[in-house]
Each structure stands twice: as C-alpha cells, then as structure tokens.
Amino acid sequence: MCRLVIYKSTEPCKLADLLTRPAHSIINQAFDSRLRLDLRRPINGDGFGVGWYDTSEQDDSEPCIFTSITPAWNNANLTRIAEKIRSRLVFGHVRATTAGSLSQDNCHPWRHGRLMWMHNGGIESFDVLKRSLQALLPDDIFSIPQGNTDSEWAFALFLSILSSHIHPKPLLSPDPIPHLVLRRAMLDTIQTLNSLAKKHGITDPSLLNFCVADGQTVVATRYVSSSTQEAASLYYSSGTSFGEYAPGGHYRMSKSDKRENIIMIASEPLTFEKADWMEIPTNTMVVITPKMNLLQIPIVDEFYVPNLARSRASEFAATKGLLSLKTPTVPPKQYGEVA
C-alpha cells in the first residue's frame, strides 16, 4: 500500500532534505523498500503528494499541496521545487492503489482550509459501508471530496465530526484548532468507522493510520480494528538537527541537548541509524503540539490490549504490504562506505 512521512520543526527544512536527497527517503522507498516486510512486494508508483505550510505566512493558515499521478522518483518538477521550498511542517505520501482509481484527485494529502490529511491503510469493505458513511455528512461537507478513495471520505467524516466539536466556529476559520479538539475528533472518527463496520457485519479489520495537521498541531494514529493483529507500521524520530553526515544521501538525526527541534513520523525509517527511530505501539495516537511536545496516547477501546503489543500477529498487515522489519538491516558494504 502507501508510505507516508511527517516532518515538524522549529526551523524551516528544505523539502529536498526530506523527500529527495536521503538514500532511504520516502521517494526511494516507493521502489526500493529495504525495511518492509511485504508479502506482495508492491511498487508505490500510483502517484504521490507533498503538502507544506508556507513559512512566509505568519499564521501558517493554509497548506500548499502538490500532487501527481506519475511515479515520485520520475517527476522532475518535484525534484526542482524540493530544492527551493522550505517549511516547518511537511506531509509526504507515495501511493500504491488499493481503493479508488489512478487520478490526481485520489492522491494524498488533501486539504480543507488550514487542515491537511493523509492515510496509510484501508477501510475494510468500504464499498459496503460507504453509503452509510455518506449519510452522516451534512451537505456542505458531502460536496468536499473530489475523488473516490476510502481515505478522502474518511477525511470528510473527520471534518463533519470536527465541525460539531468547534461549532459555532466555521471549519474554514483561520484560527488554529486546540490539539485536544483535534484529538477528540480523530478518536470519534475511528469510533464511527468501527460502529459502521459493526452495523454492516464487517469482521475483517481496518487499518487506520490517519494523519491530520492544522499548521501548528499534528495528530497521527497507528490503529487496527483488531485485538490480535498489528497495525500498519509507524515510527517516530526526534532531535535537534537532521542532515547529511556522509556523501551518498546518508542522513541521521542528531540530538545535542534535550530539546526536540525536529520531530518526524514515518511508515518506515528514513535513515539506517537504528538509534534514530522508535516504533509507535499499535493502537496509539501521536500528537505533536505547537510547542513541539510529543505525546503518545493509547487508544483505549474494544481493540485495546495493554502491554501486550508483542503478542499481536503480523500476518494481516504484512499481506497488505504495510509492515516494516522490527530490526532494520543494511548490507555491510553500505555501512563500510560511510564509516
């Protein structure tokens, strides 16, 4: 399926240092994923997208989005703009189609006002519950989706729920949304999808790695609607600087003190430095606050299993191409080249 990356920092980062230059960037993962346990071995060549908040805007009000249905590794425009654009908050996504046609409207991320959204995973039997989901949406939000993916309709559901939480303030308000409100709306979105699945007798699990940002806060989930299976993989890294330490695109996260100037979240680690990345537990919400605090919050529902993450089976996520190796390995030759 898909791969995604989130970058948030106190200082602007050049998109190239996140998307194109690292040897194991998300774009290189699209065709050469060395860390993925993938029983289908797909290529993420069904389009890509990058979204960022313009650092020249004082309020970081609305994100810019660039999407294309061409493979990310073969798009000259992406390479050009990545060398010129800097941002403190970036979403990147490469797609392998599982639901929805190959079209630009179906490429992540999507935006509405100051909100930006992307998803890795899939809503099980979405064709069965789609009409019930749409029936929950008010007319103004029903008209927002332009594509036909489960991911974008999940975004519409999130917007509908968020709208009820912030009423009477409109969704298109330029004001930031408190992270507690974004968290509550995300949890309610997952709960609603679970309720719809139960209503329609859907027993196979959904993989719901959702990500949303409003320019100041990021909320992401690693979630599966199962108490026995693992969710699609998700990792985080934090430090004071992220840069190239050896020729050939070899990057690492550095930590010179206790500050967290940079926080990254990704489906798969962007570096081969084992100490850089920590796995996010299954059925956990991750929040990056405006003050760059990283919160990990268990999603406690009928599928929550406390302190037993290792007992979950990996077969379901692996068959979907959504699980990464627990212990990343790199050929010795590559380590020798950069030592």
C-alpha positions as CSV (number, residue, x, y, z in Angstrom):
1,M,0.0,0.0,0.0
2,C,1.2,3.6,0.7
3,R,4.1,5.1,2.6
4,L,4.0,8.5,4.4
5,V,6.2,10.9,6.3
6,I,5.5,13.9,8.5
7,Y,8.1,16.5,9.4
8,K,7.6,19.2,12.0
9,S,10.4,21.5,13.3
10,T,11.1,24.9,14.8
11,E,13.2,26.0,11.8
12,P,12.3,25.6,8.1
13,C,13.7,22.5,6.3
14,K,14.3,22.3,2.6
15,L,12.0,19.7,1.1
16,A,14.9,18.1,-0.7
17,D,16.5,17.1,2.6
18,L,13.3,15.2,3.5
19,L,12.0,13.9,0.2
20,T,14.7,13.5,-2.5
21,R,18.2,13.6,-1.1
22,P,18.2,10.9,1.7
23,A,19.3,7.5,0.4
24,H,16.2,6.0,2.0
25,S,13.8,8.9,1.5
26,I,10.1,8.2,1.1
27,I,10.6,8.5,-2.7
28,N,13.3,5.9,-2.7
29,Q,11.1,3.7,-0.5
30,A,8.5,3.8,-3.2
31,F,10.6,1.5,-5.5
32,D,13.3,0.2,-3.1
33,S,11.8,-0.5,0.3
34,R,14.5,-2.4,2.2
35,L,12.9,-2.5,5.5
36,R,9.3,-3.5,4.6
37,L,8.0,-7.0,5.4
38,D,5.9,-7.1,2.2
39,L,4.3,-10.4,1.1
40,R,3.0,-8.7,-2.1
41,R,6.1,-6.6,-2.9
42,P,4.3,-3.7,-4.5
43,I,5.8,-0.6,-6.0
44,N,4.4,2.7,-4.8
45,G,4.1,4.1,-8.3
46,D,0.5,5.2,-8.4
47,G,1.1,8.8,-7.7
48,F,2.4,10.9,-4.8
49,G,1.7,14.1,-3.0
50,V,3.5,16.6,-0.8
51,G,1.9,19.3,1.4
52,W,3.5,22.0,3.3
53,Y,2.7,25.2,5.2
54,D,4.4,28.3,3.8
55,T,6.9,29.8,6.2
56,S,6.3,33.3,4.7
57,E,2.8,33.2,6.1
58,Q,2.8,34.5,9.7
59,D,-0.2,32.4,10.7
60,D,0.6,29.3,8.7
61,S,-3.0,29.4,7.7
62,E,-3.5,27.1,4.7
63,P,-1.2,24.4,3.3
64,C,0.1,24.2,-0.2
65,I,-0.4,20.9,-2.0
66,F,1.5,19.4,-5.0
67,T,0.2,16.0,-6.3
68,S,0.8,14.0,-9.4
69,I,-0.1,10.5,-10.8
70,T,3.4,10.0,-12.1
71,P,5.9,7.9,-10.0
72,A,7.5,10.2,-7.5
73,W,11.0,9.0,-8.4
74,N,10.5,10.1,-12.0
75,N,8.9,13.6,-11.5
76,A,11.3,16.4,-12.5
77,N,9.0,19.1,-11.1
78,L,9.1,17.5,-7.7
79,T,12.9,17.5,-7.8
80,R,13.0,21.1,-8.8
81,I,10.6,22.5,-6.3
82,A,12.1,20.4,-3.5
83,E,15.3,22.3,-3.9
84,K,13.6,25.7,-3.5
85,I,10.9,25.2,-0.9
86,R,11.4,25.3,2.9
87,S,8.8,24.6,5.5
88,R,8.4,23.8,9.2
89,L,5.6,21.3,8.7
90,V,5.5,18.9,5.8
91,F,3.4,15.9,4.8
92,G,4.7,13.4,2.1
93,H,2.9,10.4,0.7
94,V,3.5,7.8,-2.1
95,R,0.7,5.7,-3.2
96,A,0.0,2.1,-4.3
97,T,-3.6,1.9,-5.4
98,T,-5.9,-0.3,-3.4
99,A,-9.1,1.7,-3.4
100,G,-10.1,4.4,-5.9
101,S,-8.8,5.0,-9.5
102,L,-5.5,6.3,-10.6
103,S,-6.2,10.0,-10.7
104,Q,-4.8,13.2,-9.2
105,D,-8.0,13.7,-7.2
106,N,-7.1,10.4,-5.3
107,C,-3.5,11.4,-4.4
108,H,-2.8,12.3,-0.8
109,P,-2.7,14.6,1.1
110,W,-5.9,16.6,0.9
111,R,-6.7,19.9,2.5
112,H,-9.7,21.9,3.7
113,G,-9.0,25.4,5.0
114,R,-6.0,25.1,7.3
115,L,-6.4,21.3,7.7
116,M,-4.3,18.7,5.8
117,W,-5.0,15.0,5.9
118,M,-3.4,11.7,4.7
119,H,-3.9,8.0,5.4
120,N,-1.9,4.8,5.2
121,G,-4.0,1.6,5.3
122,G,-7.6,0.8,4.3
123,I,-11.1,0.8,5.5
124,E,-12.3,-2.8,5.2
125,S,-15.2,-3.4,2.8
126,F,-15.5,0.3,2.2
127,D,-17.9,-0.3,-0.7
128,V,-20.3,-1.9,1.8
129,L,-20.4,1.0,4.3
130,K,-19.8,3.9,2.0
131,R,-23.4,4.9,1.7
132,S,-23.9,4.8,5.5
133,L,-20.8,7.0,6.0
134,Q,-22.0,9.5,3.4
135,A,-25.4,9.7,5.1
136,L,-23.8,11.0,8.2
137,L,-22.4,14.1,6.4
138,P,-24.0,17.5,6.1
139,D,-24.5,18.8,2.6
140,D,-21.6,21.3,2.7
141,I,-19.1,18.5,3.7
142,F,-20.6,15.9,1.4
143,S,-19.6,18.0,-1.6
144,I,-15.9,18.4,-0.5
145,P,-14.4,15.0,-1.7
146,Q,-13.5,15.1,-5.4
147,G,-12.0,11.6,-5.6
148,N,-13.4,8.1,-4.7
149,T,-10.9,6.8,-2.1
150,D,-11.9,5.5,1.3
151,S,-9.1,7.8,2.7
152,E,-10.7,11.0,1.4
153,W,-14.2,10.0,2.6
154,A,-12.7,9.3,6.0
155,F,-11.4,12.9,5.8
156,A,-14.9,14.1,5.1
157,L,-16.2,12.2,8.1
158,F,-13.4,13.7,10.3
159,L,-14.4,17.2,9.0
160,S,-18.0,16.6,9.9
161,I,-17.2,15.4,13.4
162,L,-14.7,18.3,13.9
163,S,-17.3,20.8,12.8
164,S,-19.6,19.6,15.5
165,H,-16.8,20.0,18.1
166,I,-15.9,23.6,17.2
167,H,-19.4,24.9,16.4
168,P,-20.3,27.7,16.0
169,K,-16.8,28.5,14.7
170,P,-16.7,27.5,10.9
171,L,-14.3,24.9,9.6
172,L,-12.7,27.5,7.4
173,S,-11.8,29.7,10.3
174,P,-8.2,30.9,10.1
175,D,-7.7,30.3,13.8
176,P,-5.7,27.2,15.0
177,I,-7.6,24.4,16.5
178,P,-6.6,23.2,20.0
179,H,-4.9,19.9,19.9
180,L,-7.4,18.5,22.4
181,V,-10.2,19.1,20.0
182,L,-8.3,17.5,17.1
183,R,-7.6,14.5,19.3
184,R,-11.2,14.1,20.2
185,A,-12.4,14.4,16.6
186,M,-9.8,11.8,15.5
187,L,-11.0,9.4,18.2
188,D,-14.6,9.9,17.3
189,T,-13.8,9.3,13.6
190,I,-12.3,6.0,14.4
191,Q,-15.1,5.1,16.7
192,T,-17.7,6.0,14.0
193,L,-15.9,3.8,11.4
194,N,-15.9,0.9,13.8
195,S,-19.6,1.4,14.5
196,L,-20.4,1.4,10.8
197,A,-18.4,-1.8,10.3
198,K,-20.2,-3.5,13.1
199,K,-23.6,-2.3,11.7
200,H,-22.8,-3.9,8.4
201,G,-21.4,-7.1,9.8
202,I,-17.8,-6.5,8.7
203,T,-15.5,-8.6,10.7
204,D,-12.1,-8.2,8.9
205,P,-10.1,-5.3,10.4
206,S,-9.5,-1.9,9.0
207,L,-6.0,-0.3,9.1
208,L,-6.3,3.3,10.1
209,N,-3.1,5.2,10.2
210,F,-4.6,8.6,9.9
211,C,-2.7,11.9,9.9
212,V,-4.0,15.5,10.2
213,A,-2.4,18.9,10.8
214,D,-3.7,22.4,11.1
215,G,-0.3,24.2,10.7
216,Q,0.6,24.1,14.3
217,T,-0.5,20.7,15.7
218,V,-0.1,17.2,14.2
219,V,-2.3,14.2,15.2
220,A,-1.5,10.8,13.8
221,T,-2.7,7.3,14.6
222,R,-1.3,3.8,14.3
223,Y,-4.5,1.7,14.6
224,V,-6.1,-1.5,13.5
225,S,-9.7,-2.6,14.5
226,S,-8.4,-5.9,15.9
227,S,-7.2,-7.0,19.3
228,T,-5.0,-9.8,17.7
229,Q,-3.3,-8.2,14.7
230,E,-0.7,-5.5,14.3
231,A,-1.4,-2.2,12.6
232,A,0.5,-0.8,9.6
233,S,3.9,0.2,10.7
234,L,4.7,3.7,12.1
235,Y,7.8,5.1,13.6
236,Y,9.0,8.5,15.0
237,S,12.3,10.2,15.4
238,S,13.2,13.4,17.2
239,G,16.3,15.5,17.8
240,T,17.9,18.9,17.3
241,S,19.1,18.5,13.7
242,F,18.6,16.2,10.7
243,G,21.2,16.3,8.0
244,E,23.6,14.5,5.7
245,Y,26.7,13.2,7.5
246,A,28.3,11.3,4.6
247,P,28.2,11.5,0.8
248,G,25.5,9.5,-1.0
249,G,22.5,10.7,0.9
250,H,23.4,9.2,4.3
251,Y,21.3,11.2,6.8
252,R,20.9,11.0,10.5
253,M,19.0,12.6,13.4
254,S,21.3,14.3,15.9
255,K,20.5,15.3,19.4
256,S,22.8,17.8,21.0
257,D,20.7,18.5,24.0
258,K,17.2,17.7,25.5
259,R,15.4,20.0,23.1
260,E,13.3,18.5,20.3
261,N,13.6,21.0,17.5
262,I,12.6,18.3,14.9
263,I,10.0,15.5,15.1
264,M,9.4,13.1,12.3
265,I,6.8,10.4,11.9
266,A,7.1,7.8,9.1
267,S,5.7,4.5,7.8
268,E,9.3,3.4,7.5
269,P,12.6,4.9,8.9
270,L,14.2,7.4,6.6
271,T,17.7,6.5,7.9
272,F,19.6,3.3,8.6
273,E,20.7,4.5,12.0
274,K,18.8,2.2,14.4
275,A,19.0,4.6,17.3
276,D,17.2,7.3,15.3
277,W,13.8,5.7,15.2
278,M,11.3,4.3,17.8
279,E,8.3,2.2,16.9
280,I,4.9,3.6,17.8
281,P,2.8,0.9,19.5
282,T,-0.2,-0.5,17.8
283,N,-3.5,1.4,18.6
284,T,-1.8,4.6,19.7
285,M,-2.4,8.2,18.9
286,V,0.7,10.5,18.5
287,V,0.3,14.3,18.9
288,I,2.9,16.9,18.1
289,T,1.8,20.0,20.0
290,P,2.5,23.6,18.9
291,K,5.3,23.7,21.5
292,M,7.0,20.6,20.0
293,N,6.0,18.2,22.7
294,L,5.5,14.6,21.5
295,L,2.6,12.8,23.2
296,Q,1.8,9.1,22.8
297,I,-1.7,8.3,23.9
298,P,-3.2,4.7,23.9
299,I,-6.5,4.4,22.0
300,V,-8.5,2.6,24.6
301,D,-11.5,0.8,23.0
302,E,-12.7,-2.7,22.5
303,F,-9.5,-3.5,20.5
304,Y,-7.0,-2.1,23.0
305,V,-4.6,-4.7,24.5
306,P,-2.5,-3.1,27.3
307,N,1.2,-4.0,27.4
308,L,0.8,-6.9,25.0
309,A,1.7,-5.4,21.7
310,R,4.3,-8.1,21.0
311,S,1.6,-10.8,21.2
312,R,-0.2,-9.3,18.1
313,A,0.1,-11.2,14.9
314,S,1.8,-9.5,11.9
315,E,0.3,-11.6,9.0
316,F,-2.7,-9.3,8.2
317,A,-0.6,-6.1,7.9
318,A,2.2,-7.9,6.1
319,T,-0.2,-9.3,3.4
320,K,-1.3,-5.7,2.8
321,G,2.3,-4.6,2.4
322,L,2.1,-2.3,5.5
323,L,4.6,-3.7,8.0
324,S,8.2,-3.0,8.4
325,L,11.0,-5.1,9.8
326,K,11.4,-4.6,13.6
327,T,15.2,-4.5,13.3
328,P,16.3,-2.6,10.2
329,T,19.3,-4.1,8.5
330,V,21.6,-2.7,5.8
331,P,24.2,-4.6,3.7
332,P,27.6,-4.4,5.3
333,K,29.0,-2.7,2.2
334,Q,26.9,0.3,2.7
335,Y,28.0,0.7,6.3
336,G,31.6,0.4,5.2
337,E,31.1,3.2,2.6
338,V,30.0,5.7,5.1
339,A,32.1,4.8,8.2
